Amino acid sequence: MVDPVRRAFVCGHPIAHSRSPIIHSYWLDRYGIAGSYAAIDVAPERFPLFLSGLSEAGLAGGNITIPHKEAAFAAVARRDAAAEAIGAVNTVWFEDGQLHGGNTDAYGFAANLDERAPGWERGRSAVVVGAGGAARAVIHALTERSIGDIRVANRTAGRAAELAARFGARVSAHAMGALPEICADADLLINTTSLGMAGDMGLSADPAWLPGHAIVTDLVYVPLRTPLLAAAAARGLKTVDGLGMLLHQAVPGFERWFGRRPDVTQALRDRIVADLDGKT
Ligand code: NAP
């Protein structure tokens, strides 16, 4: 007999901090779906075996997070266009008996701005601070929305240069010291570094460098109001926190595994904020 309960997961190492189980369990309850979503800690050396055993273990698919996103990219049978562009897979599912991999971070980033700063994509230039995995997803989203001038600044100059080479002529690489100059006419500033997480001083970027119409967004969401967002709001700039990206990136996976496209609502956001408040 076929098990009617669909089972999905988030897999990382470590994984205890992940809020994905709260998000997906919330939607399963909300829509009365007989399913489950669990966090699974898998060490890198066990990851290939874990992935090849999904079907046998009765898992419909799941999310892949640090440090397995590149290994998943290499292992899946088929990839979507976003995963190809970004070079990492954060969502896997079965289709026609094969394991497919996608990347929903770029979708989540754009959907968060669509919700919180409608019209953002009319901007011509964006400054992306950071050149890690999250920056690749952000740059893909910006190119998909036809932002014509994307300036990447990073502590390690070579990584910014790699992204400029990967994404083509619209993307330029800069040193962190160039931020005052490249922010001067920017429509959007995005922090994709881990700076600003609870306890650190945050990104040393001054929102006063930006024009008054600029939008500032931060991928860090613990705390929700990072030092960068607080400074930008104090200057009167439009700010968007990173929690919405986390919520929206979860939508396509839930739909694939459980068959219903879920809504990102204020009630879901409140649920996660309550969890963050309890732990910070
Ligand atoms: P990553 O690949 O490790 O990249 C980290 C980036 O931060 C690099 O550009 C690194 O610069 C920079 N950095 C780290 N410490 C720094 C320091 N002390 N000074 C200057 N730059 C520093 O990480 P990632 O996967 O891109 O993730 C970055 C952040 O985005 C994390 O906080 C993550 O939680 C967050 N994120 C949020 C969402 C969301 O849904 N809101 C989604 C994805 C990621 P170097 O290259 O010089 O090392």
Residues whose N, C-alpha, C, O or C-beta is under 5 A from the ligand:
A	BS01	NAP	G130 A131 G132 G133 A134 A135 N154 R155 T156 R159 T192 T193 S194 L219 V220 G242 L243 M245 L246
